[in-house]
Amino acid sequence: MLQSDWIGKNIAAYGKAMNAIAIYDMDKTITRAPTWTPFLLHAAWRLAPWRLALLPIAGGAALAYAAGAIDRAGLKQLTQRLLIGEAADAGVLGRVADDFARKIVARGVFADARERIDRDRTEGRRLVMATASFSFYAGAIAAALGFDDVIATRSERDGAGRVRARIAGENCYGAAKLRMIEAWFDAMGLDRRAATIRFYSDHVSDAPTFAWADEAVAVNPHAPLRAMATARGWQQVDWA
């Protein structure tokens, strides 16, 4: 083994031993666009194309969300029920998710995001995706990108183990995302005081996690996040 290879491997091992962690949001941070609606369309086409006729109702639900009549969790559950069904076989949904992940990773990921993920990995950081997207497909995207762990919105299961169109616990968004990250720390037996956290996101809704991290990186920030990042001295990057 070359000395440079030995040094690189031991730097990586040292980083992970010291709980160096890079946490990434997914939609519009790693991916070029939101993924929920594209996944629903992909799944409906694969599983039951007739459900695409329900798109106008899904569009009405989106308008209801914009008007404040339903919340984000309600919108996600309703659109899943319309375009995938009340319950879906976990194995079948997993294969659909794997196929969708291949397409997203092939052409829907920022090149700069890939480079930063590779750099964090080389530095020995544990790679964690923390996203409001459902774990049944976000997990497939994370695996394809080489992440170590995923923190995402979870789904209820029925008695047959099928994935229901209902959220289990909290929607992994805003302050709930930080609570779920902290719960993951506890479950993994990690000491926050001994960890160094680098956090990436594109949206101001992640302000609680930005503030909690040791190093905050605002990715392609919209105006509210850019103002907050500027005021608080957070790093800002524009990924094309």
Backbone as CSV, one residue per row, in Angstrom:
resi,resn,N_x,N_y,N_z,CA_x,CA_y,CA_z,C_x,C_y,C_z
1,MET,0.843,-1.201,0.000,0.000,0.000,0.000,0.874,1.245,0.000
2,LEU,0.524,2.214,-0.871,1.251,3.466,-0.887,1.016,4.227,0.413
3,GLN,2.024,4.999,0.835,1.876,5.762,2.079,0.694,6.722,1.991
4,SER,0.487,7.350,0.820,-0.620,8.292,0.672,-1.961,7.595,0.861
5,ASP,-2.070,6.333,0.373,-3.306,5.581,0.558,-3.533,5.279,2.031
6,TRP,-2.450,4.885,2.715,-2.556,4.567,4.147,-2.983,5.796,4.934
7,ILE,-2.385,6.950,4.615,-2.734,8.190,5.334,-4.195,8.546,5.088
8,GLY,-4.641,8.438,3.814,-6.025,8.771,3.495,-7.012,7.904,4.248
9,LYS,-6.750,6.583,4.303,-7.653,5.684,5.000,-7.683,5.968,6.499
10,ASN,-6.536,6.306,7.067,-6.502,6.558,8.491,-7.090,7.913,8.861
11,ILE,-6.984,8.898,7.967,-7.680,10.168,8.200,-9.180,9.932,8.216
12,ALA,-9.676,9.124,7.265,-11.106,8.829,7.213,-11.558,8.106,8.478
13,ALA,-10.793,7.100,8.898,-11.152,6.359,10.109,-11.150,7.274,11.324
14,TYR,-10.162,8.175,11.396,-10.071,9.093,12.524,-11.273,10.025,12.550
15,GLY,-11.666,10.530,11.356,-12.808,11.436,11.288,-14.071,10.776,11.787
16,LYS,-14.320,9.551,11.357,-15.540,8.869,11.792,-15.469,8.519,13.273
17,ALA,-14.295,8.196,13.762,-14.157,7.898,15.186,-14.452,9.125,16.028
18,MET,-14.148,10.324,15.501,-14.386,11.576,16.212,-15.777,12.128,15.950
19,ASN,-16.657,11.338,15.346,-18.035,11.748,15.091,-18.117,12.989,14.210
20,ALA,-17.307,13.038,13.181,-17.425,14.093,12.182,-18.561,13.711,11.238
21,ILE,-19.586,14.538,11.177,-20.810,14.184,10.459,-21.202,15.308,9.512
22,ALA,-21.543,14.945,8.286,-22.098,15.890,7.315,-23.552,15.509,7.072
23,ILE,-24.458,16.432,7.355,-25.893,16.194,7.198,-26.402,17.029,6.026
24,TYR,-27.080,16.381,5.101,-27.596,17.041,3.904,-29.123,16.952,3.838
25,ASP,-29.766,18.076,3.582,-31.139,18.060,3.090,-31.091,17.443,1.684
26,MET,-32.252,17.068,1.120,-32.221,16.450,-0.204,-32.784,17.357,-1.296
27,ASP,-34.093,17.648,-1.264,-34.719,18.375,-2.359,-34.152,19.779,-2.513
28,LYS,-33.648,20.073,-3.710,-33.097,21.378,-4.084,-31.819,21.725,-3.322
29,THR,-31.320,20.762,-2.554,-29.996,20.878,-1.958,-29.055,19.933,-2.697
30,ILE,-29.440,18.676,-2.764,-28.716,17.687,-3.572,-29.343,17.583,-4.957
31,THR,-30.679,17.475,-4.982,-31.375,17.334,-6.264,-31.697,18.706,-6.844
32,ARG,-31.774,18.755,-8.147,-32.037,20.026,-8.829,-33.457,20.532,-8.607
33,ALA,-34.374,19.638,-8.307,-35.782,20.002,-8.178,-36.418,19.169,-7.075
34,PRO,-37.595,19.578,-6.588,-38.315,18.736,-5.624,-38.591,17.358,-6.228
35,THR,-38.709,16.360,-5.381,-38.829,14.987,-5.882,-40.187,14.332,-5.616
36,TRP,-41.000,14.892,-4.741,-42.226,14.191,-4.343,-43.193,14.019,-5.521
37,THR,-43.531,15.108,-6.192,-44.457,14.989,-7.317,-43.885,14.106,-8.428
38,PRO,-42.618,14.276,-8.823,-42.068,13.348,-9.820,-42.137,11.886,-9.378
39,PHE,-41.900,11.631,-8.076,-41.994,10.242,-7.627,-43.427,9.738,-7.731
40,LEU,-44.396,10.552,-7.345,-45.792,10.129,-7.441,-46.168,9.790,-8.881
41,LEU,-45.743,10.625,-9.815,-46.051,10.371,-11.223,-45.375,9.087,-11.706
42,HIS,-44.130,8.905,-11.303,-43.386,7.698,-11.667,-44.070,6.461,-11.096
43,ALA,-44.451,6.532,-9.820,-45.078,5.374,-9.171,-46.448,5.082,-9.761
44,ALA,-47.237,6.122,-10.017,-48.567,5.911,-10.599,-48.449,5.254,-11.974
45,TRP,-47.503,5.721,-12.784,-47.319,5.154,-14.115,-46.904,3.695,-14.038
46,ARG,-46.063,3.365,-13.056,-45.580,1.993,-12.922,-46.635,1.072,-12.296
47,LEU,-47.398,1.577,-11.336,-48.268,0.711,-10.543,-49.715,0.693,-11.021
48,ALA,-50.247,1.859,-11.380,-51.656,1.952,-11.774,-51.849,3.213,-12.605
49,PRO,-51.579,3.145,-13.910,-51.657,4.349,-14.750,-52.995,5.067,-14.701
50,TRP,-54.068,4.349,-14.381,-55.377,4.997,-14.321,-55.423,6.081,-13.252
51,ARG,-54.532,5.976,-12.258,-54.523,6.979,-11.192,-54.069,8.355,-11.687
52,LEU,-53.419,8.406,-12.826,-53.002,9.704,-13.365,-54.204,10.588,-13.683
53,ALA,-55.375,9.958,-13.862,-56.589,10.732,-14.088,-57.004,11.525,-12.848
54,LEU,-56.402,11.177,-11.703,-56.725,11.868,-10.451,-55.837,13.087,-10.220
55,LEU,-54.970,13.381,-11.187,-54.061,14.517,-11.030,-54.788,15.839,-10.767
56,PRO,-55.932,16.114,-11.423,-56.613,17.372,-11.114,-57.024,17.480,-9.644
57,ILE,-57.388,16.361,-9.037,-57.746,16.390,-7.612,-56.504,16.676,-6.784
58,ALA,-55.376,16.060,-7.164,-54.121,16.332,-6.467,-53.744,17.802,-6.603
59,GLY,-53.981,18.360,-7.796,-53.716,19.774,-7.996,-54.587,20.637,-7.106
60,GLY,-55.846,20.224,-6.916,-56.732,20.947,-6.006,-56.241,20.893,-4.570
61,ALA,-55.668,19.743,-4.194,-55.105,19.617,-2.844,-53.926,20.564,-2.651
62,ALA,-53.115,20.713,-3.715,-51.984,21.645,-3.643,-52.472,23.074,-3.470
63,LEU,-53.569,23.421,-4.133,-54.145,24.754,-3.966,-54.690,24.934,-2.551
64,ALA,-55.266,23.875,-1.993,-55.767,23.944,-0.617,-54.624,24.156,0.359
65,TYR,-53.494,23.512,0.095,-52.313,23.738,0.937,-51.833,25.184,0.826
66,ALA,-51.780,25.703,-0.399,-51.331,27.082,-0.604,-52.252,28.069,0.106
67,ALA,-53.532,27.710,0.211,-54.498,28.587,0.884,-54.516,28.391,2.395
68,GLY,-53.746,27.418,2.883,-53.682,27.172,4.316,-54.770,26.261,4.846
69,ALA,-55.518,25.615,3.945,-56.610,24.743,4.382,-56.113,23.400,4.905
70,ILE,-54.963,22.923,4.398,-54.336,21.708,4.904,-52.851,21.968,5.090
71,ASP,-52.212,21.174,5.938,-50.778,21.370,6.165,-49.966,20.471,5.239
72,ARG,-48.626,20.578,5.351,-47.751,19.796,4.480,-47.974,18.303,4.645
73,ALA,-48.101,17.862,5.890,-48.302,16.436,6.136,-49.597,15.957,5.495
74,GLY,-50.656,16.750,5.646,-51.936,16.381,5.050,-51.862,16.315,3.540
75,LEU,-51.144,17.258,2.931,-50.999,17.263,1.479,-50.251,16.016,1.008
76,LYS,-49.183,15.657,1.708,-48.406,14.490,1.302,-49.230,13.214,1.418
77,GLN,-49.975,13.079,2.493,-50.776,11.877,2.691,-51.885,11.776,1.647
78,LEU,-52.533,12.907,1.355,-53.631,12.892,0.388,-53.127,12.584,-1.019
79,THR,-52.046,13.204,-1.435,-51.539,12.955,-2.790,-51.006,11.525,-2.929
80,GLN,-50.447,10.973,-1.860,-50.014,9.574,-1.922,-51.219,8.657,-2.068
81,ARG,-52.265,8.957,-1.327,-53.474,8.127,-1.400,-54.065,8.167,-2.815
82,LEU,-54.030,9.340,-3.433,-54.609,9.485,-4.767,-53.792,8.761,-5.833
83,LEU,-52.469,8.904,-5.796,-51.647,8.445,-6.913,-50.948,7.104,-6.679
84,ILE,-50.898,6.650,-5.423,-50.311,5.335,-5.146,-51.339,4.400,-4.525
85,GLY,-52.206,4.951,-3.682,-53.221,4.128,-3.033,-53.094,4.188,-1.524
86,GLU,-54.103,3.712,-0.848,-54.113,3.739,0.614,-52.994,2.892,1.194
87,ALA,-52.658,1.784,0.524,-51.577,0.915,0.993,-50.904,0.272,-0.218
88,ALA,-49.579,0.172,-0.142,-48.817,-0.400,-1.254,-47.868,-1.468,-0.732
89,ASP,-47.719,-2.544,-1.490,-46.784,-3.607,-1.132,-45.381,-3.030,-0.997
90,ALA,-44.740,-3.277,0.124,-43.434,-2.670,0.402,-42.377,-3.099,-0.603
91,GLY,-42.388,-4.369,-0.995,-41.402,-4.848,-1.952,-41.574,-4.218,-3.315
92,VAL,-42.816,-4.136,-3.773,-43.098,-3.521,-5.074,-42.734,-2.043,-5.033
93,LEU,-43.128,-1.345,-3.959,-42.816,0.073,-3.841,-41.304,0.292,-3.775
94,GLY,-40.600,-0.627,-3.147,-39.149,-0.530,-3.085,-38.510,-0.623,-4.449
95,ARG,-39.017,-1.507,-5.300,-38.468,-1.627,-6.659,-38.771,-0.375,-7.485
96,VAL,-39.958,0.180,-7.293,-40.306,1.428,-7.978,-39.378,2.547,-7.505
97,ALA,-39.118,2.588,-6.198,-38.237,3.611,-5.633,-36.814,3.457,-6.158
98,ASP,-36.331,2.246,-6.272,-34.977,2.019,-6.796,-34.860,2.515,-8.234
99,ASP,-35.877,2.244,-9.032,-35.873,2.692,-10.424,-35.898,4.221,-10.490
100,PHE,-36.716,4.835,-9.654,-36.791,6.297,-9.608,-35.453,6.886,-9.162
101,ALA,-34.840,6.272,-8.158,-33.557,6.771,-7.655,-32.491,6.741,-8.738
102,ARG,-32.467,5.689,-9.534,-31.477,5.613,-10.623,-31.645,6.782,-11.586
103,LYS,-32.886,7.133,-11.889,-33.141,8.243,-12.809,-32.721,9.571,-12.184
104,ILE,-33.038,9.772,-10.923,-32.677,11.023,-10.255,-31.163,11.166,-10.172
105,VAL,-30.489,10.108,-9.763,-29.029,10.172,-9.602,-28.345,10.334,-10.957
106,ALA,-28.946,9.803,-12.015,-28.339,9.888,-13.341,-28.360,11.303,-13.897
107,ARG,-29.443,12.053,-13.627,-29.540,13.362,-14.284,-30.167,14.462,-13.427
108,GLY,-30.492,14.169,-12.183,-31.193,15.163,-11.388,-30.446,15.672,-10.172
109,VAL,-29.138,15.428,-10.104,-28.329,15.817,-8.947,-27.331,16.898,-9.350
110,PHE,-27.186,17.925,-8.523,-26.188,18.958,-8.788,-24.787,18.341,-8.823
111,ALA,-24.012,18.685,-9.847,-22.628,18.203,-9.919,-21.836,18.684,-8.708
112,ASP,-22.069,19.924,-8.280,-21.361,20.451,-7.112,-21.736,19.700,-5.838
113,ALA,-22.979,19.225,-5.774,-23.390,18.423,-4.616,-22.618,17.115,-4.583
114,ARG,-22.479,16.478,-5.730,-21.701,15.241,-5.796,-20.273,15.476,-5.319
115,GLU,-19.674,16.574,-5.796,-18.298,16.864,-5.418,-18.182,17.111,-3.916
116,ARG,-19.143,17.837,-3.342,-19.072,18.111,-1.905,-19.296,16.844,-1.092
117,ILE,-20.218,15.986,-1.540,-20.444,14.712,-0.859,-19.168,13.871,-0.887
118,ASP,-18.522,13.814,-2.043,-17.275,13.053,-2.159,-16.196,13.643,-1.250
119,ARG,-16.142,14.969,-1.156,-15.133,15.602,-0.306,-15.390,15.304,1.167
120,ASP,-16.657,15.375,1.570,-16.984,15.059,2.967,-16.638,13.606,3.280
121,ARG,-16.894,12.723,2.318,-16.560,11.308,2.523,-15.050,11.137,2.652
122,THR,-14.282,11.804,1.788,-12.829,11.714,1.826,-12.275,12.252,3.145
123,GLU,-12.922,13.281,3.689,-12.506,13.846,4.963,-12.856,12.938,6.144
124,GLY,-13.587,11.868,5.851,-13.936,10.928,6.910,-15.235,11.235,7.604
125,ARG,-16.023,12.114,7.033,-17.299,12.444,7.658,-18.345,11.370,7.394
126,ARG,-19.137,11.117,8.399,-20.280,10.228,8.237,-21.339,11.003,7.457
127,LEU,-21.861,10.425,6.389,-22.816,11.105,5.523,-24.240,10.735,5.921
128,VAL,-25.014,11.750,6.274,-26.391,11.546,6.719,-27.308,12.425,5.885
129,MET,-28.349,11.834,5.340,-29.377,12.609,4.653,-30.523,12.835,5.631
130,ALA,-30.968,14.098,5.764,-32.105,14.430,6.624,-33.101,15.199,5.763
131,THR,-34.223,14.579,5.458,-35.144,15.123,4.474,-36.595,14.908,4.869
132,ALA,-37.443,15.848,4.447,-38.877,15.694,4.679,-39.487,14.665,3.739
133,SER,-38.762,14.252,2.725,-39.263,13.237,1.796,-39.466,11.912,2.526
134,PHE,-40.337,11.085,1.991,-40.609,9.802,2.616,-39.404,8.879,2.505
135,SER,-39.160,8.139,3.558,-37.987,7.267,3.593,-38.058,6.168,2.549
136,PHE,-39.277,5.774,2.109,-39.355,4.637,1.181,-38.760,4.957,-0.187
137,TYR,-38.589,6.241,-0.518,-37.863,6.520,-1.763,-36.614,7.371,-1.531
138,ALA,-36.613,8.209,-0.497,-35.407,8.985,-0.188,-34.260,8.049,0.169
139,GLY,-34.579,6.951,0.834,-33.551,5.980,1.189,-32.864,5.393,-0.030
140,ALA,-33.626,5.184,-1.103,-33.040,4.640,-2.334,-32.097,5.655,-2.979
141,ILE,-32.473,6.934,-2.952,-31.608,7.975,-3.507,-30.345,8.102,-2.665
142,ALA,-30.509,8.088,-1.344,-29.351,8.188,-0.452,-28.395,7.018,-0.666
143,ALA,-28.932,5.824,-0.801,-28.077,4.648,-1.011,-27.309,4.762,-2.323
144,ALA,-27.980,5.253,-3.364,-27.323,5.385,-4.662,-26.201,6.414,-4.630
145,LEU,-26.303,7.387,-3.719,-25.273,8.423,-3.591,-24.215,8.070,-2.551
146,GLY,-24.361,6.927,-1.892,-23.355,6.473,-0.943,-23.476,7.037,0.454
147,PHE,-24.674,7.460,0.855,-24.859,7.954,2.213,-24.814,6.801,3.213
148,ASP,-24.426,7.136,4.438,-24.342,6.129,5.496,-25.671,5.937,6.220
149,ASP,-26.432,7.007,6.360,-27.673,6.958,7.131,-28.704,7.905,6.528
150,VAL,-29.971,7.635,6.814,-31.063,8.468,6.324,-32.022,8.759,7.468
151,ILE,-32.361,10.035,7.613,-33.393,10.474,8.543,-34.472,11.103,7.680
152,ALA,-35.668,10.521,7.670,-36.694,10.981,6.738,-38.076,10.744,7.339
153,THR,-39.066,11.268,6.667,-40.445,11.052,7.085,-40.784,9.570,6.924
154,ARG,-41.330,8.989,7.965,-41.642,7.561,7.952,-43.129,7.334,7.674
155,SER,-43.442,6.127,7.218,-44.814,5.764,6.880,-45.337,4.695,7.825
156,GLU,-46.630,4.750,8.096,-47.273,3.677,8.842,-47.334,2.421,7.979
157,ARG,-47.381,1.267,8.627,-47.563,-0.012,7.931,-48.858,-0.656,8.420
158,ASP,-49.538,-1.372,7.521,-50.734,-2.090,7.946,-50.352,-3.479,8.444
159,GLY,-51.345,-4.292,8.774,-51.080,-5.607,9.335,-50.318,-6.531,8.414
160,ALA,-50.385,-6.264,7.114,-49.665,-7.084,6.136,-48.300,-6.505,5.796
161,GLY,-47.923,-5.426,6.476,-46.632,-4.809,6.226,-46.617,-3.857,5.052
162,ARG,-47.797,-3.561,4.492,-47.846,-2.645,3.361,-47.655,-1.204,3.826
163,VAL,-47.103,-0.383,2.925,-46.840,1.022,3.226,-48.135,1.812,3.069
164,ARG,-48.584,2.409,4.163,-49.833,3.167,4.135,-49.583,4.619,3.749
165,ALA,-50.634,5.265,3.299,-50.558,6.688,2.955,-50.805,7.520,4.208
166,ARG,-50.059,7.201,5.243,-50.157,7.925,6.510,-48.753,8.055,7.101
167,ILE,-48.466,9.235,7.659,-47.165,9.492,8.254,-47.102,8.871,9.646
168,ALA,-46.006,8.197,9.918,-45.754,7.646,11.252,-44.890,8.651,12.007
169,GLY,-45.435,9.222,13.059,-44.677,10.227,13.799,-44.780,11.582,13.137
170,GLU,-43.645,12.281,13.028,-43.649,13.637,12.503,-43.189,13.698,11.051
171,ASN,-43.687,14.714,10.358,-43.152,15.066,9.052,-41.784,15.696,9.290
172,CYS,-40.743,15.182,8.667,-39.367,15.590,8.959,-39.067,16.939,8.306
173,TYR,-39.655,17.988,8.881,-39.598,19.326,8.295,-39.495,20.358,9.408
174,GLY,-38.704,21.410,9.170,-38.601,22.483,10.142,-38.039,22.011,11.472
175,ALA,-38.679,22.439,12.556,-38.207,22.061,13.887,-38.274,20.551,14.103
176,ALA,-39.244,19.893,13.435,-39.357,18.434,13.573,-38.118,17.736,13.029
177,LYS,-37.499,18.306,12.001,-36.297,17.693,11.446,-35.193,17.641,12.504
178,LEU,-35.014,18.739,13.227,-33.989,18.748,14.270,-34.318,17.751,15.366
179,ARG,-35.590,17.663,15.764,-35.958,16.674,16.785,-35.644,15.259,16.313
180,MET,-35.883,14.986,15.046,-35.614,13.651,14.522,-34.116,13.382,14.407
181,ILE,-33.336,14.406,14.084,-31.885,14.242,14.072,-31.378,13.951,15.480
182,GLU,-31.892,14.678,16.459,-31.472,14.455,17.840,-31.888,13.067,18.317
183,ALA,-33.069,12.603,17.891,-33.496,11.248,18.236,-32.576,10.214,17.587
184,TRP,-32.133,10.490,16.358,-31.179,9.599,15.687,-29.865,9.555,16.457
185,PHE,-29.382,10.692,16.937,-28.175,10.718,17.755,-28.324,9.797,18.954
186,ASP,-29.448,9.910,19.637,-29.683,9.071,20.822,-29.719,7.593,20.440
187,ALA,-30.427,7.280,19.341,-30.554,5.885,18.920,-29.206,5.289,18.520
188,MET,-28.325,6.122,17.958,-27.009,5.653,17.528,-25.981,5.686,18.655
189,GLY,-26.383,6.206,19.815,-25.451,6.290,20.942,-24.362,7.332,20.734
190,LEU,-24.671,8.391,19.972,-23.698,9.437,19.688,-23.840,10.589,20.689
191,ASP,-22.714,11.165,21.045,-22.685,12.298,21.965,-22.549,13.576,21.148
192,ARG,-23.584,14.413,21.171,-23.535,15.659,20.391,-22.333,16.513,20.774
193,ARG,-21.962,16.498,22.042,-20.850,17.334,22.501,-19.514,16.875,21.920
194,ALA,-19.437,15.616,21.513,-18.202,15.083,20.950,-18.202,15.092,19.425
195,ALA,-19.307,15.560,18.834,-19.449,15.517,17.377,-19.204,16.887,16.758
196,THR,-18.776,16.884,15.504,-18.691,18.105,14.716,-19.649,17.941,13.536
197,ILE,-20.596,18.869,13.429,-21.686,18.733,12.476,-21.587,19.800,11.400
198,ARG,-21.585,19.361,10.156,-21.697,20.264,9.010,-23.057,19.999,8.377
199,PHE,-23.858,21.076,8.209,-25.234,20.904,7.714,-25.472,21.725,6.467
200,TYR,-26.072,21.090,5.460,-26.364,21.721,4.177,-27.879,21.745,3.930
201,SER,-28.402,22.896,3.527,-29.808,22.978,3.124,-30.027,24.215,2.271
202,ASP,-31.112,24.181,1.517,-31.444,25.309,0.641,-32.538,26.191,1.216
203,HIS,-33.131,25.820,2.372,-34.371,26.491,2.770,-34.340,26.995,4.202
204,VAL,-34.976,28.143,4.400,-34.996,28.782,5.715,-35.771,27.969,6.745
205,SER,-36.625,27.054,6.302,-37.356,26.202,7.249,-36.406,25.358,8.086
206,ASP,-35.173,25.178,7.597,-34.180,24.398,8.344,-33.360,25.261,9.297
207,ALA,-33.840,26.451,9.607,-33.127,27.343,10.532,-32.771,26.670,11.854
208,PRO,-33.667,25.861,12.468,-33.285,25.221,13.729,-32.052,24.323,13.596
209,THR,-31.963,23.575,12.492,-30.808,22.682,12.315,-29.566,23.468,11.932
210,PHE,-29.715,24.506,11.127,-28.579,25.383,10.824,-27.963,25.912,12.121
211,ALA,-28.814,26.406,13.018,-28.324,27.002,14.265,-27.683,25.967,15.178
212,TRP,-28.144,24.732,15.100,-27.649,23.647,15.952,-26.310,23.112,15.463
213,ALA,-26.065,23.218,14.159,-24.843,22.660,13.564,-23.621,23.492,13.930
214,ASP,-22.456,22.863,13.834,-21.204,23.595,14.027,-20.851,24.423,12.803
215,GLU,-21.199,23.896,11.636,-20.909,24.587,10.384,-22.151,24.544,9.508
216,ALA,-22.721,25.708,9.227,-23.939,25.797,8.427,-23.595,26.224,7.014
217,VAL,-24.147,25.501,6.042,-23.886,25.810,4.633,-25.230,25.993,3.929
218,ALA,-25.516,27.227,3.533,-26.749,27.535,2.809,-26.499,27.317,1.325
219,VAL,-27.248,26.383,0.748,-27.046,25.983,-0.647,-28.087,26.646,-1.539
220,ASN,-27.626,27.363,-2.571,-28.565,28.042,-3.472,-29.684,28.719,-2.681
221,PRO,-29.337,29.532,-1.683,-30.370,30.039,-0.770,-31.363,30.979,-1.450
222,HIS,-32.644,30.760,-1.114,-33.646,31.730,-1.537,-33.495,32.977,-0.657
223,ALA,-34.241,34.029,-0.978,-34.010,35.328,-0.338,-34.073,35.281,1.191
224,PRO,-35.081,34.636,1.804,-35.112,34.612,3.275,-33.905,33.905,3.886
225,LEU,-33.480,32.793,3.279,-32.318,32.087,3.815,-31.050,32.894,3.566
226,ARG,-30.938,33.531,2.420,-29.745,34.332,2.139,-29.606,35.459,3.167
227,ALA,-30.727,36.101,3.499,-30.691,37.174,4.497,-30.275,36.631,5.857
228,MET,-30.835,35.483,6.239,-30.496,34.883,7.531,-29.037,34.453,7.564
229,ALA,-28.582,33.806,6.481,-27.199,33.335,6.433,-26.220,34.500,6.495
230,THR,-26.548,35.585,5.818,-25.688,36.763,5.846,-25.623,37.355,7.250
231,ALA,-26.776,37.433,7.902,-26.833,38.017,9.244,-26.084,37.172,10.269
232,ARG,-26.098,35.855,10.084,-25.511,34.954,11.076,-24.119,34.447,10.679
233,GLY,-23.649,34.882,9.529,-22.296,34.506,9.117,-22.158,33.079,8.644
234,TRP,-23.245,32.497,8.144,-23.182,31.133,7.633,-22.588,31.136,6.227
235,GLN,-21.937,30.035,5.881,-21.388,29.905,4.540,-22.529,29.818,3.519
236,GLN,-22.337,30.421,2.359,-23.315,30.371,1.277,-22.622,29.871,0.012
237,VAL,-23.258,28.896,-0.648,-22.691,28.350,-1.871,-23.784,28.297,-2.934
238,ASP,-23.402,28.513,-4.172,-24.331,28.420,-5.300,-23.890,27.250,-6.170
239,TRP,-24.730,26.211,-6.187,-24.429,25.017,-6.951,-25.226,25.054,-8.245
240,ALA,-24.522,25.046,-9.359,-25.183,25.140,-10.662,-25.581,23.749,-11.150
